[in-house]
């Protein structure tokens, strides 16, 4: 799946493993498309597994002053596609677990069936919540489209009254009323756009490392600065022997934005007063709405000899509306692990007739022990 091109900029696309990659949009002049080759750099971290979050209100974008209907249409289409994929992935797991329950009912332990049934109910709850979330987004988008049509009508009225003869009192009043309506519909569109943006969930971005094709050498130090609207992420790392990389930060959670692009700046730290900017690129994010984690590659410099590898996982809910079943299917490794566990043959258990026989034997043993038989 290719990514849309930012106006007057270039996006490079390739597939690494199963996911599409979004490449950097360089700030220089346009260049022809170039395919990226897969790479898997080895990365180690100083710190343990931790996630930096930016959920304070200072990082939330205020309502825009000018609506961007064309951009919102693009984000809405990508969002609906991602939600549909999310529903398909969870429905597939639900079908597999339901089949597993039907096949295991006649020859399984009650605890085994209880665990399967518990997961099925959890996924069913998550599917209902996901469907409600999708319907809420559709409702917001429909309201946005209505306000857009009203705004266009008011704009046409203002244009018509402005070009006509403004001498009559009725014409001036109609012009003032049309201008007032245009302003009101514009404000409504901005509020709905901001509300729709708050329903986009969150992007979990994990640093995987740099790949330099003989550019990276042991001892090199780099600083990566990412800016996404009001959200910031700065991390530093160094290249060690055997191509190992050590970074002081591991993961960041970004709130998706409608009109903003992800800016990435990579600087090579040579000395205290000598820092060289390797590249400063801007990346499209609307194609990151996907059901499964994506490994993406970004061209940092003009020649493409330095690339940044990131793993991006989209969650349709933010931390304030986190469903319990979201983490059970979010990653393919978790799904495959669970399926491989449940596909094992369940342990044999005695039938009801055998259980009755064992109970009668046990009772007979108790009677014989007490001398009553």
PyMOL commands that set and color helices and strands:
alter all, ss='L'
color gray80, all
select helices_A, chain A and resi 57-59+69-104+110-163+169-197+241-243+286-288+319-321+326-329+332-342+352-369
alter helices_A, ss='H'
color red, helices_A
select strands_A, chain A and resi 13-16+19-22+25-26+43-45+51-53+202-211+221-228+231-239+245-247+251-254+262-269+275-283+294-299+307-315
alter strands_A, ss='S'
color yellow, strands_A
deselect
rebuild
show_as cartoon
